[in-house]
């Protein structure tokens, strides 16, 4: 009569191999997804949308007012765009009040999605040679977000 040894369960080496393979696959997935980069890309997409929205509102205002630009752009200057209703109090450096846009052209002046604080929206506007440029200086991942028309 032969005695038969039954082997139940897994050996320690088999368990360690499976755990190692799962760890390698998990690290590959985390690197591929990269949540920090994904969030930065989402905030940059919002910045692009905001910059275009502000620029469109400026040009709609100019069209309706026979070419006259709103706020600080009428004098040919520019600067940091202020939050609606703030009168640019507390904004460091040159500021630009575009509250005239909020009556008919835009619901509210957008603010940077990274968390602009105080009365600064973290968006800038400038006018040179009758061309308006709106940019987002807080863009992430080395990107430049600027639109000129």
C-alpha positions in Angstrom: 0.0 0.0 0.0 1.3 3.4 -0.9 0.8 6.3 1.3 -0.3 9.4 -0.5 0.7 12.8 0.9 -1.9 15.5 0.2 -0.6 19.0 -0.2 -3.0 21.7 0.7 -2.5 25.5 0.4 0.3 27.5 -1.1 3.9 27.6 -0.2 5.6 30.8 1.1 7.4 31.3 -2.2 4.2 31.1 -4.2 2.6 33.7 -2.0 5.6 36.0 -2.2 5.6 35.7 -6.0 1.9 36.6 -6.3 2.3 39.6 -3.9 5.4 40.8 -5.9 3.5 40.6 -9.2 0.6 42.5 -7.8 2.9 45.2 -6.4 4.6 45.6 -9.8 1.3 45.9 -11.6 -0.1 48.4 -9.1 3.0 50.6 -9.4 2.6 50.5 -13.2 -1.0 51.5 -13.0 -0.3 54.4 -10.5 2.4 55.7 -12.8 0.2 55.5 -15.9 -2.7 57.3 -14.1 -0.6 59.9 -12.3 -3.3 61.7 -10.4 -1.2 64.8 -9.8 -0.7 65.3 -13.6 -4.3 64.6 -14.3 -5.4 67.2 -11.8 -2.9 69.7 -13.2 -4.2 69.1 -16.7 -7.8 69.6 -15.5 -6.9 72.9 -13.9 -5.1 74.0 -17.0 -8.1 73.2 -19.1 -10.2 75.4 -16.8 -7.7 78.2 -17.2 -7.8 77.9 -21.0 -11.6 78.2 -20.9 -11.5 81.1 -18.5 -9.0 83.0 -20.6 -11.1 82.6 -23.7 -14.3 83.6 -21.8 -12.7 86.8 -20.6 -11.3 87.7 -24.0 -14.7 87.0 -25.7 -16.5 89.2 -23.2 -13.9 92.0 -23.8 -14.5 91.9 -27.5 -18.3 91.7 -27.2 -18.2 94.8 -25.0 -16.0 96.6 -27.6 -18.3 95.7 -30.4 -21.4 96.9 -28.5 -19.6 100.2 -27.5 -18.2 101.3 -30.9 -14.7 99.9 -30.3 -14.2 101.3 -26.7 -12.5 98.8 -24.5 -13.7 98.2 -20.9 -12.0 99.3 -17.7 -8.3 99.7 -17.7 -8.0 98.7 -21.4 -9.7 101.9 -22.5 -6.6 103.8 -21.3 -4.3 101.4 -23.1 -2.9 99.8 -20.0 -3.5 96.4 -18.4 -2.6 94.4 -15.4 -4.0 91.8 -13.0 -7.7 91.3 -13.4 -9.6 92.0 -10.2 -12.5 90.1 -8.7 -16.0 91.5 -9.4 -17.0 94.3 -7.1 -13.6 94.6 -5.4 -12.4 97.9 -6.9 -9.0 96.2 -7.0 -8.3 96.9 -3.4 -5.3 95.0 -2.1 -4.1 93.8 -5.5 -0.3 94.0 -5.7 1.1 95.8 -8.8 -0.9 97.1 -11.7 -4.5 96.0 -11.6 -7.4 96.0 -14.0 -11.1 96.4 -13.1 -13.3 94.7 -15.7 -16.6 95.0 -13.7 -18.2 96.6 -16.8 -18.2 93.1 -18.4 -20.4 91.5 -15.7 -23.5 93.4 -16.7 -24.2 91.8 -20.0 -21.2 89.9 -21.3 -20.2 87.5 -18.5 -21.9 86.3 -15.3 -18.8 86.8 -13.1 -15.1 87.3 -13.6 -13.5 83.8 -13.4 -10.8 83.1 -10.9 -7.8 80.8 -11.2 -8.7 77.2 -10.2 -5.6 76.8 -8.0 -7.3 79.0 -5.4 -6.8 82.7 -6.1 -7.1 84.6 -2.9 -8.0 88.2 -2.1 -9.2 90.4 -4.9 -6.8 89.1 -7.6 -8.2 86.5 -10.0 -4.6 85.3 -11.0 -5.4 86.3 -14.7 -3.7 89.1 -16.5 -4.8 91.3 -19.4 -2.8 93.6 -21.6 -3.4 95.7 -24.7 -0.7 96.3 -27.3 -1.1 97.6 -30.8 -4.9 97.3 -30.6 -4.6 93.6 -29.7 -5.8 92.3 -26.3 -3.9 89.5 -24.6 -5.3 87.5 -21.6 -3.0 85.0 -19.9 -2.9 82.7 -16.9 0.5 83.1 -15.2 -0.3 80.4 -12.7 -0.4 77.6 -15.4 1.0 74.3 -14.2 3.4 71.8 -15.7 5.4 74.4 -17.5 2.6 75.3 -19.9 1.9 78.8 -21.1 -1.7 79.7 -21.3 -2.2 83.0 -23.3 -4.7 84.1 -25.9 -4.2 87.2 -28.1 -6.8 88.7 -30.5 
